[in-house]
Amino acid sequence: MLRMFKLTTEEGFDLLYISIDAFNNLRQNFAGTLDNWGVQVIYVDEFYLALTECYRHATSWQSLRDLKSLNSKIVLLSATTNLTSTKMVTNYTGMGENYIAVGGSSSYAVPNIAFLKQKSFLHHTP
């Protein structure tokens, strides 16, 4: 539990990797500390889950609400989202139309792959 630890930046850090639940705890209970850290870039992996994991909204995904207010660069990552989902999440985070989408289904050619299933027979000698 994060409340048990005194959160300071005396040691400093270059990268902080935390779960969305821990980030929610930071935003709700340690907002001043988070602001003082001066986070420059926030990466949110699989951001589309904010739309699909409704049961976790109150305990985690709500931390993305108005994320832009932290004045950090925000990078939303997903290989499986669509334009509508992206617009919904960018509005939710406070970015609105102020974002650049890199890649997408129109610019990514799905590789033509196939799996060949081959049976192998092992010969056992008694």
N, C-alpha and C positions, 0 to 999 in steps of 0.2 A: 504494500500500500504506500503510495507516494506521500501521504500525510505524515508518515513516521520519519521522513528524512528532511533534513534542512536543505533546501535547494539553493545552492549558491553557485557562482561561476568562478570561485577562487582558483580552481585548478584549470579552468578554461576547457573548451572543447571546440573541435572543428565540425563534428558531425554528431547529431543526436538522432538515433533511430529508435522510435517508440511506436507502440500500437496506437490505433485510433482511440481505444479506451483510455490509455494513459494521456494522450493528447487532450481528450475531453476533460480529464481530471485537472490537467494544467490550466486549461482555459477557464474552468469553473472555480477552482480553488486557489490557483496561483497565478492569476492573470497579471499581477504586477511583476512577478518574477519573469514570466514569459515576455512581457514587454521590455524589461530591462536587459534581457539576453540579446536583443537586437538581431533576431533571426533574419538572415538575408534571403534564404530560399527555403520553401516548404515543398516537399515532394509528397504527393498523395497517390499511393499505388492502388490500382483497382478501384478508382473513384466511383465507378458506376454502382458499386455495392451500397452507396448512400441511398440509392433509389430502390434497391431490391431488398435490403435487410431492414425492413421497417421495424421489426421487433427489437433492433439494436439502436434505433434512432435516439431515444431518450438517454441512453447510457454511453453513446459513442459518436454516432454520425452527426449529432447536432453541433459538435465542435467545429464543423466546417461552415456553419452558418456565419455569414459575414466575415469570412476568413481574410478577405482583402483589408479589413480594418487593422491588421497587424503590420501593414505596410511592407510586406515581404513579397518577393517574387514567388508565384505559385505555379508548380508544375503538376498537372494532373496526368496520371499515367493509366493507360488501359489499351489492350489490343483488341478488345471485344465490345467496344461501345459504338453507338451511332450518333448522328448529328443531333437528334432530338434529346438524347440523354446528356450529351455534352452541353447543350444550351441550358437544360434544366439545372445541371450541377453548377455551371458557371454563374447562373443567376442566383442560385442558392448561396454560393460562396461570396457574392457581392461583386463579382467581376463583370457581370452583365455581358455586353458585347465586346469588352476590352480583353480579348484573348486571341491567340494565334493557334490554330490546329495544325499539327504536323503529321503528315501521313493520313491514312484513312482508306476505306474500302475502295474509293475511286482511284487511288494511286497505288494500291498494293495488289499485285497479281498473286492470286492464291497458287502455290506451287502444285504442279501436276504430279502427285505421288501415288504410289500403289504399294500395297503390301502383298508379298507372295508368301503364301503359307505352304511350307513344304514339310511333309512328314519324313521323319528319319526313323529307320528301323535299326535297332541295336541287336546284334547277334550275340547271344549268350551261349557259351559252351558249358555244358554241365560238368 
